[in-house]
Amino acid sequence: MTRLIAALLAATFATAATAQDAALGTWQTEVDDGAFAYVSMTPCGGAVCGTITQTYKADGTPYQSENIGRQIVIGMAPKGDGTYAGQVYRPSNGKTYTGKMQVSGNALRLQGCIAGGLLCASQNWARVK
């Protein structure tokens, strides 16, 4: 009985990890307020979180932003078929929004929404690695 429970738990956690695999890795953001970043997407509990690891001016020149190390994708829980729901933090205005994310291959669409998801701003990110 103990082996059966262990096998069921392992299968459950393996399924959750597999659902997250599409979003894991390093992604390049779009230019926002004159700069872009590399964001490392990693597991956090049963969700995915993203932390800024490098920052660049719009022309590609690296610079040391105070936002390096800041988590901007927060608790994006997989909903199936490459979609996620959680929160998004925008460093340029210091606000956290309801977040949606869609991953398809090497493309990620991130949305920050207000008014119950009626008004959303979005960015398209590209996988770096």
Disulfide bonds with the S-S distance in Angstrom:
Cys44-Cys49 2.01
Cys113-Cys120 2.08
